[in-house]
Amino acid sequence: MSLLELNDVKVHFPIKKGLFVDRTVGYVYAVDGISLKVEAGQTYGLVGESGCGKTTLGRAVLRLVDITSGEVVLDGTDLASLPDKDMRTMRRRLQMVFQDPLGSLNPRQNIESILSEGMAAHGIGANQEERREKIRAILAKVGLPSNALSRYPHEFSGGQRQRIGIARALVLEPDVIICDEPVSALDVSIQAQVVNLLDELQEELGLTYVVIAHDLAVVRHISDVIGVMYLGSLVEEAPSDDLYAAPKHPYTKALMSAVPIPDPTVEEARERILLTGDLPSPANPPSGCRFHTRCPWAQPKCKEERPQLREVGEGHRVACHFVEDIESGLLQIGTERAAVVPAARTEQDAVEEAVAKSAGTKAALEAEDAEAMADGDADVTPADARSEAEAESETESGPAASDADEAPASDADETSASDADEAPASGADETPESAAPAETAPAETDPAETTPAETDSTESAKDSSARGA
Amino acid sequence: MALLSVDELTVTFGARGRESKAVDGVSFDVDQGQVVGLVGESGCGKSVTSLALMGLLPDKGVKLGGRADFDGNNLLTMSRRELRDMRGSQMAMIFQDPLSSLNPVVPIGIQVTEILQRHRGLKGEAARKEAAHLLDRVGIPDPARRLKEYPHQLSGGMRQRALIAMAVACAPRLLIADEPTTALDVTIQAQILELLKELVDEEGTALLMITHDLGVVAGLCDQVNVLYAGKVVESADRHELFAHPMHPYAHGLLESIPRLDAPRGEPLKPIRGSINDRIAWAEGCAFAPRCDYYTMECLTGTPALTEPAAAGHQVRCVNPVREPVEIATLDAGDATVTAHGGKNA
């Protein structure tokens, strides 16, 4: 049985009006029927844009907001129907790490007082001395010095404060920790430290996490299973490798393609689905499928009938009527709803030159390696190196080479000469090599021909799973 | 000549004796139609640089040094009057938080026409028409209705579009965008970035992009400057920078961010410590306390910007990293091969 199970959880906030008598005029459907299972020792990631209800769902699990209907089952106990008093003792097993580490720590309490408060409330440790010992051990675990005990939150940096927030959750020895945007307030270089810390703690203490975040790359990194939320409901749930490799729901597809990847080569080779418009108001959600107003594949049926989550692969659930049709290409993307930005947008000469230049540098480096390994003669090595590692750059440098045969060639000459004195041959060989792909390039970069982004991701995922195994 | 040429810009805050240098000798050029990125973490001086260029820093308690030549005129020594004529018409800025940079009690229409009146002398119906056209240009549906609405009635993405409409109202030659997408969701961010790309491509506007997001930089910027503690530590063409980051900080940043397309399961490689662990540039390399490669040489004064490998790839480090980013190369290799295969299929 799963450690934490949510059955059709709904959280509706009433909209009140009136001066003396509160009349309820409507509801904000923040969370609207979510069912999911979190296995012990696993990390469940919840992603979605702002306003999709992911934070409310996290708070509902802890009953920090009232659950309108549905069940939250932790280890066989339904939390939704638990009396407040019992819920309070239950919270020892369910802890939360908040987004804003400064806002969630009392500025007038020192660290010892912050961390021991919960322990005293739950009767952990016979006296303060015992608690202090325990806190010291936990602080060491999260990478804080033990002299932190007598200091105050403002004396710490953002990353350290988040460590305190994690320590506060850990001192109660919880089963499940709900992390609400644990790293989004931190600088990039600090994010990695906190993500690694969460990973290490899970391994060491066998913790179960529910991670709520909008940063897909972070969530994918730490989660085993990811649920994608849109306007209060789950639209897709899958093991995290699957979700990136083969997103099935139209919303997930658009979301994945919108996340920028810090690599210019990948960025240019990717196809994007640009959604038009914004998230509709959760107070007045669209009929039928919540996403139909923005879905590029929307059909009349989507407007009328709300799709339920259904299994389409192992552990892969999708709430869409037409997954199979979209997959098989039976349904084509409607361009009036979304702009598809094709891959390889490198028309500008400046960019092309840059690509050709970096290709030259890389080719020279590769040639160096190849030479060191001494397989093949000097005439073949640059070609090999290029075709293996620079296949993509080739297609882009192709047109540049045809425009001006001289320019990229001389660029490559310069860089390879300065970079790799041992491989003088590679510079000379560059000219025919970089000119050759120009003939094939136009045919390959036809955006209408295929959808490279999809084939891409499937294959790279195969690769990564192969590497994992 | 470059449209904007910043040379050894320094910005010092605070009274004598308790000064702190937020920007410590930053130099870069922005050409017509070029997108230049300033990347760094909070506190590295990237926003202060942009405010200094726009003349938006307060007069008191701030000392400016160096030069910033826009079209041959030094922005730092211009009179308020001259600057007022420049801002909006020649150069414009897009801010991070669209809600707090729009006046909440004035309808969008009036805020847009204000600029048209001030710089282009348009009035009445002509101004309103032009404003509607501008909103339409940045992709706001039903512009005539939106002109009458107040900022709180627009969604976040729409507000940012309105702000962009105001910035491009007089077809400025330089746009400065300070974290224009940080407050937005990813799908909206993609829309806004696409819009900025379009503007640059079609109008030939120069764009100075200030961001902490390396993913945004990878997709948009031609030239990238990485800032650390007020100085440029690495400057290169984006392809060169992402393929061969040479400063340990840039290298570390690229290794530390989780990538959507990288294999899972490997722990990330964070940079040690935090931005508070630094030494003054005068005494050595500010990054040395967090650096894995540091030697005693790093503590003997400010390292100079050099070009150790390729032309145009400047690095401020005595001991630059030679090996490429591990995750990135592994993956870029993969992606390129599969992308290629995909296109052939």
Interface residues (C-beta under 8 A of the other chain):
Chain A: E49 S50 S157 G158 G159 Q160 D187 V188 S189 I190 Q191 A192 Q193 V195 N196 D199 E200 H214 L216 A217 V218 R220 H221 S240 D241 Y244 A254 L255 M256 S257 A258 V259 P260 I261 P262 D263 P264 T265 V266 E267 E268 A269 R272 L274 L275 T276 G277 D278 L279 A339 V341 A343 Q348 A350 V351 A354 V355 K357 S358 T361 K362 E388 A389 E390 A391 E392 S393 E394 T395 E414 T415 S418 D419 E444 T445 E449 T450 P452 E454 T455 D456 S457 E459 S460 D463 S464 R467 G468
Chain B: Q34 E41 S42 P141 S155 G156 G157 M158 D185 V186 T187 I188 Q189 A190 Q191 L193 E194 D201 H212 D213 L214 G215 V216 V217 A218 G219 D222 D237 R238 H239 E240 F242 A243 H244 G252 L253 L254 S256 I257 P258 R259 L260 D261 A262 P263 R264 G265 P267 L268 K269 P270 I271 S274 I275 N276 A309 A310 A311 A328 D331 A332 G333 D334 A335 T336 V337 T338 A339 H340 G341 G342 K343 N344 A345
